[in-house]
Amino acid sequence: MPSLDQIRQARERIRGEVIQTPCPRTFLFENLVPGKLHFKFENLHRTGSFKERGALNRLLALSGEERTRGVVTASAGNHAQAVAYHAHRLGIPATVLMPETTPLVKVSNTRRYGAEVILHGQRFSQAIEESRRLERERNLVMVHAFDDEQIVEGQGTIGLEIAEQVPDVDLVVVPVGGGGLISGIAVAIKALIPDVRVVGVEVEAAPSARRSLDEGRITAVETGETLADGIAVKSPGEVTFPLLQQYVDDIVLVGEEEVARAILLLLEREKSLVEGAGAAGLAALLAGRIPVSRNESVVALLCGGNIDLNILSRIIDRGMVDDGRMARFVVTVRDRPGSLARLTRLVADQGANVLEIAHQRAFADISVGDVEIGMHLETRGRDHVEEIIRLLREDGTRVREAVLPSRAVTNRRPRGV
């Protein structure tokens, strides 16, 4: 079982090849999270996540004969990149199995680091089954993403750093997939600061660790689609589960919207790009899932930053809608020259920016003499949106539908009435 001494040895083993990431206090979330909040920026590693620590520790432990045979692994992306990068640097052939649903940025980066990438299955569990088959067929060495003592020891070096960087830490919040990250951190930091609480965070679409702890045995769950693909794991490991039981104080769940909000706030306030799994810890704190007092020192791990830019774009748009900084109106005006110009002038006079506009005549449920106009607006916030609606109505414009933050207002008549 991993110990503090073994984690310290792992630290010396990987020293110089894996950076010590910063863990500063942030004052940008004081109105949202009680306590003294620190972020551990594990998204700053060369391959974008904490996985380099465990992967390198495992690779350095290989014998010369094992290095010649080559390694195989399965990963939703971050472990794959870490193995590919360090295996290439050490001259070790690497084969990586990844789910077909893995974000493109993670697939392309893994290939760029020199590994043979094979896409297999829709879930991590299917990819790892195929990696086990290739391990036997090709006589490769398995470098498991989490269920390996040397992997856990490598991840535990984060716990050593937190204890040094935030010596008064009371609570460490860690995203949980297979349990390798939180297990290593908990073993290290509880040996150094016994009273610290270590709380894990899973997404509702993949609650395998929470379910396993509740049932007292390793329990597999079917994972759903989630922004936090890096922690969408079917079950904790044989190595990690006993460590979860012994060292982890609690595991809480968060939803997709809460993860999306955390990603957006980290980007906007902290100027830090974090993927869904990496933002899960902050999401739990923002949602009040973890009790925190005002005087407590809290460390939240930002464990990865490899997010698909298409997903990020959608999160930004959704977040702007939720904040009222983007709104969609459907209005009806008379179908005559000057109506559109009058409408856009009124909107412009209120300081809103028209992002998109569209006319609808033939397919709208309106009278023959009217035209339906859909507008996407960039605004200053919820109050600004409601003020624009009020002024439009005062001007005689019929607002048939307005999609606002967290609610929709509609004056549509049922079709055929």
C-alpha atoms as one frame of an Amber mdcrd trajectory, in Angstrom:
protein
   0.000   0.000   0.000   1.365   3.492  -0.834   2.959   5.302   2.086   4.383
   8.729   2.832   7.942   7.420   2.381   7.118   5.937  -1.027   5.475   9.186
  -2.112   8.579  11.090  -1.039  10.698   8.676  -3.095   8.422   9.266  -6.075
   8.950  12.986  -5.679  12.708  12.578  -5.887  12.327  10.231  -8.854  10.325
  12.701 -10.961  12.031  15.857  -9.723  13.248  18.058 -12.555  10.930  16.510
 -15.147   7.586  17.437 -13.588   7.012  20.986 -12.373   5.890  21.979  -8.896
   2.643  23.766  -9.629   1.642  26.964  -7.803  -1.057  26.998  -5.122  -1.845
  30.675  -4.475  -4.778  32.081  -2.557  -7.437  33.627  -4.770  -9.539  36.610
  -3.711 -11.745  36.474  -6.808 -14.340  34.086  -5.352 -14.774  35.645  -1.912
 -18.408  36.492  -2.623 -19.134  32.928  -3.754 -17.081  30.575  -1.566 -16.595
  31.040   2.189 -13.150  30.492   3.603  -9.672  31.248   2.265  -9.662  29.607
  -1.140  -6.480  28.425  -2.872  -6.235  26.845  -6.313  -3.666  24.145  -7.053
  -2.950  24.742 -10.746  -2.329  21.207 -12.024  -3.543  22.373 -15.457  -0.139
  24.022 -15.967   1.805  20.838 -16.692   3.237  20.385 -20.187   0.500  17.940
 -21.151  -2.184  19.924 -19.338  -2.904  17.779 -16.282  -1.598  16.179 -13.078
  -1.307  12.804 -14.835   2.349  13.403 -15.661   3.300  12.730 -12.046   2.001
   9.176 -11.833   2.781   8.256 -15.424   6.421   9.276 -15.162   6.855   7.581
 -11.794   5.532   4.331 -13.289   7.636   4.556 -16.455  10.845   5.229 -14.531
  10.252   2.044 -12.536  10.288  -0.157 -15.664  13.179  -2.547 -16.193  15.282
  -2.379 -19.352  13.504  -5.449 -20.733  10.065  -3.896 -20.048  11.076  -0.667
 -21.763  12.039  -2.621 -24.863   8.694  -4.433 -24.948   6.787  -1.148 -24.752
   3.770  -0.032 -22.765   0.021   0.079 -23.296  -2.608   2.129 -21.524  -6.221
   3.243 -21.767  -7.340   6.759 -21.020 -10.032   9.336 -21.660  -7.225  11.685
 -22.613  -5.036  13.185 -19.907  -3.251  10.011 -18.786  -2.837   9.117 -22.460
  -1.004  12.367 -23.155   1.184  12.009 -20.084   2.202   8.450 -20.966   2.755
   9.348 -24.622   4.926  12.374 -23.801   7.177  10.771 -21.203   7.387   7.412
 -22.990   8.575   9.205 -26.131  11.088  11.207 -24.101  12.417   8.006 -22.509
  12.485   6.047 -25.786   9.689   3.644 -24.783   7.148   2.558 -27.441   3.609
   3.426 -26.293   0.195   2.217 -27.437  -2.809   4.158 -26.176  -6.464   3.103
 -26.241  -8.947   5.979 -26.079 -12.766   6.017 -26.232 -14.186   7.143 -29.567
 -15.902   9.997 -27.708 -12.621  11.488 -26.462 -12.342  15.236 -27.248 -10.327
  15.803 -30.426  -7.750  17.993 -28.680  -6.748  15.082 -26.426  -6.538  12.603
 -29.310  -4.453  14.881 -31.524  -2.090  15.813 -28.679  -1.530  12.147 -27.781
  -0.624  11.347 -31.388   1.605  14.415 -31.540   3.544  13.107 -28.527   4.430
   9.993 -30.529   2.098   7.251 -29.296   0.121   4.784 -31.397  -3.477   5.832
 -30.708  -6.353   3.384 -31.114  -9.907   4.657 -30.665 -12.148   1.958 -29.230
 -15.616   1.944 -27.677 -17.829   4.681 -26.313 -16.692   4.488 -22.692 -13.407
   4.287 -20.787 -14.370   0.802 -19.558 -14.489  -0.472 -23.145 -11.136   1.100
 -23.970  -9.476  -0.511 -20.984 -10.874  -3.940 -21.868  -9.270  -3.622 -25.295
  -5.996  -2.442 -23.750  -5.930  -5.607 -21.605  -6.383  -7.703 -24.736  -3.502
  -5.924 -26.480  -1.362  -6.282 -23.356  -1.627 -10.056 -23.706  -1.519 -10.208
 -27.494   1.523  -7.944 -27.942   3.283  -8.750 -24.640   3.154  -5.092 -23.563
   3.459  -3.607 -20.079   0.274  -2.062 -18.681   0.484   1.477 -17.315  -2.925
   1.790 -15.715  -4.507   5.219 -15.432  -5.177   4.886 -11.685  -5.176   1.306
 -10.374  -1.439   1.018  -9.723   0.521   1.793  -6.565   3.266   3.680  -8.402
   0.658   5.789 -10.181  -0.950   6.612  -6.819   2.456   7.460  -5.332   3.209
   9.832  -8.191  -0.102  11.638  -7.767   0.569  11.794  -4.037   3.415  14.242
  -4.652   0.678  16.880  -4.980  -0.164  16.280  -1.326   3.446  16.956  -0.331
   3.387  20.244  -2.220   0.071  21.368  -0.726   1.351  20.715   2.797   4.369
  22.931   2.071   2.516  25.646   0.159  -0.541  25.950   2.432   0.607  24.647
   5.844  -2.619  25.807   7.541  -4.840  23.925   5.083  -8.102  22.614   6.567
  -9.823  21.180   3.487  -8.595  19.746   0.190 -11.192  19.288  -2.573 -10.261
  16.794  -5.288 -12.087  15.588  -8.436 -12.551  11.809  -8.402 -12.538   9.344
 -11.289 -10.853   6.043 -10.550  -9.460   7.365  -7.287  -5.720   7.493  -8.002
  -5.409  11.256  -7.548  -7.386  11.644  -4.339  -5.873   8.476  -2.838  -2.296
   9.654  -3.297  -3.045  13.160  -2.046  -4.937  11.866   0.986  -2.212   9.409
   2.009   0.454  12.119   1.835  -1.331  15.066   3.365  -3.030  13.191   6.199
   0.345  11.812   7.244   1.655  15.378   7.446  -1.482  17.238   8.613  -3.729
  14.633  10.281  -6.719  16.944  10.885  -7.115  18.015   7.249 -10.350  17.007
   5.511 -10.060  15.464   2.055 -13.299  15.563   0.082 -13.783  14.137  -3.394
 -16.128  15.352  -6.115 -17.773  13.247  -8.802 -20.322  14.192 -11.440 -23.861
  12.852 -11.210 -23.341  11.068 -14.532 -20.498   8.939 -13.089 -20.919   8.375
  -9.325 -18.940   5.136  -9.084 -16.760   6.021  -6.074 -19.704   7.419  -4.104
 -21.787   4.338  -4.909 -18.935   2.002  -3.993 -18.373   3.680  -0.637 -22.098
   3.552   0.101 -22.237  -0.175  -0.649 -18.924  -1.025   1.010 -17.527  -2.749
  -2.075 -16.310  -1.859  -5.570 -19.468  -1.184  -7.553 -19.620  -0.521 -11.277
 -22.015   2.086 -12.683 -22.967   2.936 -16.230 -21.578   6.381 -16.937 -23.503
   8.980 -18.900 -22.409  11.818 -21.150 -20.662  14.520 -19.149 -18.514  17.614
 -19.522 -16.181  15.979 -17.005 -15.096  13.157 -19.302 -11.778  12.857 -17.454
 -13.514  11.489 -14.342 -16.247   9.445 -16.041 -15.012   6.101 -14.735 -17.151
   2.976 -14.333 -15.644   1.895 -10.995 -12.736   2.653  -8.652  -9.763   0.301
  -8.695  -8.634  -2.593  -6.535  -5.687  -0.499  -5.347  -7.561   2.766  -4.881
 -10.821   1.640  -3.264  -9.309   0.618   0.119  -7.476   3.965   0.167 -10.734
   5.812  -0.475 -12.326   3.977   2.427  -9.437   4.683   4.786  -8.375   8.214
   3.926 -11.169  10.129   2.154 -13.648  11.964   4.392 -16.489  12.323   1.897
 -17.391  12.285  -1.794 -20.076  14.630  -3.130 -21.789  14.912  -6.503 -22.280
  17.863  -8.853 -24.403  18.360 -11.961 -23.491  19.378 -15.488 -24.752  22.959
 -15.197 -22.707  23.430 -12.025 -19.571  22.186 -13.769 -20.224  24.475 -16.750
 -20.631  27.470 -14.462 -17.348  26.690 -12.694 -15.501  26.439 -16.036 -16.853
  29.815 -17.110 -16.074  31.541 -13.802 -12.514  30.198 -13.801 -12.009  31.495
 -17.311 -13.563  34.883 -16.622 -12.341  35.595 -13.091  -9.155  33.556 -12.693
  -8.151  33.752 -16.378  -7.495  30.017 -16.219  -8.621  27.454 -18.801  -9.878
  24.347 -16.988 -11.648  21.263 -18.334 -14.819  19.792 -16.858 -13.083  17.305
 -14.562 -10.705  19.998 -13.366 -13.544  22.356 -12.477 -15.575  19.793 -10.514
 -14.045  20.743  -7.158 -14.875  24.421  -7.538 -18.338  23.463  -8.804 -19.013
  21.622  -5.528 -17.839  24.597  -3.475 -19.933  27.054  -5.481 -23.000  24.845
  -5.109 -22.540  24.542  -1.339 -22.090  20.755  -1.456 -19.147  20.913   0.963
 -19.488  22.684   4.339 -16.856  25.409   4.667 -16.467  27.944   7.476 -15.195
  31.453   6.898 -11.892  30.881   8.706 -10.959  27.637   6.967  -8.174  27.379
   4.405  -9.399  25.484   1.355  -7.388  24.046  -1.544  -9.313  23.143  -4.686
  -7.477  21.156  -7.335  -7.713  22.380 -10.931  -6.473  19.036 -12.159  -6.604
  19.521 -15.943  -7.020  22.060 -18.707  -7.534  19.995 -21.860 -10.985  21.119
 -22.973 -12.412  20.894 -26.477 -12.789  24.427 -27.842 -16.202  23.669 -29.358
 -17.456  22.633 -25.912 -15.869  25.723 -24.378 -17.647  27.945 -26.899 -21.009
  26.445 -25.950 -20.278  26.877 -22.258 -19.427  30.548 -22.787 -22.628  31.157
 -24.775 -24.776  29.348 -22.192 -23.104  31.243 -19.391 -23.758  34.579 -21.052
 -27.419  33.671 -21.410 -27.620  32.656 -17.744 -26.028  35.951 -16.710 -28.369
  37.922 -18.944 -25.534  39.139 -21.143 -27.056  37.401 -24.140 -30.778  37.245
 -24.884 -33.075  36.153 -27.715 -36.205  38.081 -28.623 -38.968  37.245 -31.074
 -41.020  40.323 -31.878 -43.782  41.191 -34.345 -43.902  44.485 -36.245 -45.869
  45.777 -39.214 -44.426  44.558 -42.532 -43.654  47.923 -44.053 -40.540  49.953
 -44.952 -38.764  51.426 -41.943 -40.063  48.947 -39.338 -36.783  47.057 -39.066
 -34.760  50.282 -38.961 -36.976  51.623 -36.167 -36.590  48.397 -34.199 -32.795
  48.208 -34.465 -32.463  51.928 -33.689 -34.467  51.487 -30.499 -32.285  48.555
 -29.449 -29.091  50.448 -30.305 -30.237  53.498 -28.354 -30.401  51.270 -25.266
 -26.778  50.188 -25.709 -27.483  46.606 -26.789 -25.524  44.938 -29.581 -27.382
  42.948 -32.250 -25.534  39.660 -32.816 -28.014  38.055 -35.204 -31.326  38.964
 -36.812 -33.782  36.967 -38.919 -37.162  37.612 -40.610 -40.030  35.139 -40.646
 -43.115  35.659 -42.782 -44.461  32.494 -44.398 -43.888  30.129 -41.472 -44.788
  32.383 -38.541 -48.158  32.305 -36.782 -48.870  35.982 -37.487 -51.225  38.061
 -39.581 -50.496  38.694 -43.253 -49.561  42.326 -42.650 -46.945  41.537 -39.993
 -43.418  40.203 -39.967 -41.816  38.196 -37.179 -38.247  39.211 -36.325 -35.893
  37.125 -34.206 -32.964  38.925 -32.586 -29.984  37.731 -30.587 -28.673  40.577
 -28.446 -25.568  41.160 -26.366 -26.577  43.096 -23.257 -25.233  44.288 -19.905
 -27.230  41.863 -17.802 -30.658  40.783 -16.616 -31.918  44.281 -15.682 -30.801
  45.636 -19.051 -32.721  42.899 -20.891 -35.913  43.609 -18.951 -35.559  47.336
 -19.617 -35.273  46.705 -23.370 -38.437  44.572 -23.290 -40.312  47.307 -21.437
 -39.264  49.986 -23.935 -40.112  47.783 -26.924 -43.619  47.236 -25.585 -44.072
  50.928 -24.793 -43.121  51.660 -28.422 -45.892  49.351 -29.630 -43.692  46.394
 -30.579 -45.248  43.062 -29.702 -42.724  40.893 -27.878 -43.942  37.393 -28.676
 -41.104  35.550 -26.956 -38.088  36.529 -24.889 -35.566  33.946 -23.704 -34.045
  35.351 -20.535 -31.710  34.027 -17.855 -33.189  30.823 -16.368 -36.682  31.507
 -17.697 -38.652  32.132 -20.894 -41.387  34.706 -21.375 -43.819  34.099 -24.198
 -46.968  35.725 -25.542 -47.458  33.179 -28.323 -51.007  32.151 -29.168 -51.723
  28.447 -29.641 -51.565  27.564 -33.317 -54.904  27.668 -35.065 -56.442  30.210
 -32.626
